[in-house]
Amino acid sequence: MSNIITDETIEYVSILAKLDLSEEEREQAKKDMGSMLDYIDKLNELNTQGVEPMSHIFPVNNVFREDVLENGDDRDNLLSNAPQKKDGCYKVPKTVE
């Protein structure tokens, strides 16, 4: 089954893609788009009965580790090099009026 790509379709796609195509490029784009749609039609002929849909070709597993507290409350050590501190926090210059 051959899909017919019109000049209007190519014009619309070129506007969406912000492409300025020459006449030769338009004709080539029509051929290319037609062959892509023909290929998709060919894929639609395949028997996919019983085939599970998937979002990825490889199994996707959660690779995140458990969130484990390692350093604990080491506030005094963290603030030891601070140029200024106040009430157990870093004191920084005011940046917003």
ABEGO torsion letter per residue (X at the ends): XBBBBBAAAAAAAAAAAGBBBBAAAAAAAAAAAAAAAAAAAAAAABBABGBBBBABABBBBBABBBBBBAAEBAAAAAAAABABBBGGBBBBBBABX
